[in-house]
């Protein structure tokens, strides 16, 4: 019998080519760049150094990392508190209503994220929609300062990343076998006990997915703190952007990027260890 | 005095436009093995869920040990359930699954350990404490589900088609074990199945359900030998249902004119009148065949089919009116060939009147 030649590899080739060209090579470029010394004015010298990494231990930069992680953590906690009940009840809706609510969750993605944040600026600014509303209701006399505060940045983060918590929670609740909750009730658990010992435990992978999907991007979303924080709130993302665009210290920006990547990988690694799964991919 | 452990009083339940239960009432005694038998969609699972408290009836009441529990939450009812898919908690091992209800009740740790050990002994799974449900076979999961449900000594155990997912051999074995377990624990079992053989093998009483109603409640013998309705007669075993008009009553025998011809049935306790329209059932194993004419009968038919079903020879006949009549025999009756014309008859006492109005009795 004649052997049939298999050309399947040819179908995968473009993906490999794309990944190597646009992911692997830039990645190597960044790592190499982060190890080079900055030239006095612009660009780099051919000299290898760890100086860029050492620089991060400056209290100013450590503070930036701490602020970033703090904000990311706060954002994640709030999205869990809002997103879990949302995803939970959404999964329990009748199919028709569920489709409608799902539409509401994803509709914002049809508009550019930057434009949506500008929208928030219009709402939050001193003479904006929110202050106007509060004043006409007689709740306040003078406009509140909402825009360009930490709260505004947190709001923007939660607003932008909430769907990434809702969707994985929804998926895991939707997969729930409700007869397990009935079994728990039957065996003597009240509604709260059944939720805590069965539903929550079994939907925890969804919460963890959401945690990663919210926590990781919230370290790097620089434009939200730029626009809603008025540049006063410095996050790692902003720092990197500034090093590359304004300070022209490419090696330091690259080193910061490498550290951020390592942090991200660490979180994903932890997630995999905790859940023994790789079903995070379906959301990326 | 016999104690009624569970009483259902005139329960109705609808889901949307569909009426699932149309007013069912039943008293169950302590220690009884009672089976709800019916095809899917007859309302048997809904009845079970109402007893467990997982569903609430639209009207009617549930009494447990004489106490009205209709509005009581499932966790406050002295009832446990073995679910159709076992519903073992996938994130807990065998020990944690079985210990679940005791932990909720804050039973001391060493007592939990002892009782779980006893339960594993009872269901013949000692040493399986640390296995996860996913690592168990179907039969083993079944046993864990049993242990988890009976560890609290509920007064009533509800079993929703617990053997449905097992293969035939394991089913038979588990039937025996469940029956033994029930005798040993003295717990009232309410068992759901659509398998008539299972119902007959295991139950003290069978409740035959059809379209949200109880068709008949009785011992397996009563249900089999004296079906009250044509539905019950058809559902259990293979029955031939005839309907016709009483032509003559003489010496306790009624001659009945049917579209297939003249038949005969023992009147029994029924006060039949000449000219009355009646229906009766004759089990396939009671259907007899003769080549010569038989007294009180005139039921000619042609052999249309000959086949073996479950160790029995099944012969189908085409009578005058066309609706096939079935007879089943042990062994091989090679003397009846396809197409042969014969006369059918039965012992008059083997014809059981069905669908009679209560007033006729």
Interface residues (C-beta under 8 A of the other chain):
Chain A: X177 X179 X180 X182 X183 X184 X185 X186 X187 X188 X189 X190 X193 X197 X198 X201 X202
Chain B: X52 X53 X54 X73 X74 X75 X79 X80 X81 X83 X84 X85 X87 X88 X89 X90 X91 X100 X101 X104 X105 X148 X149 X152
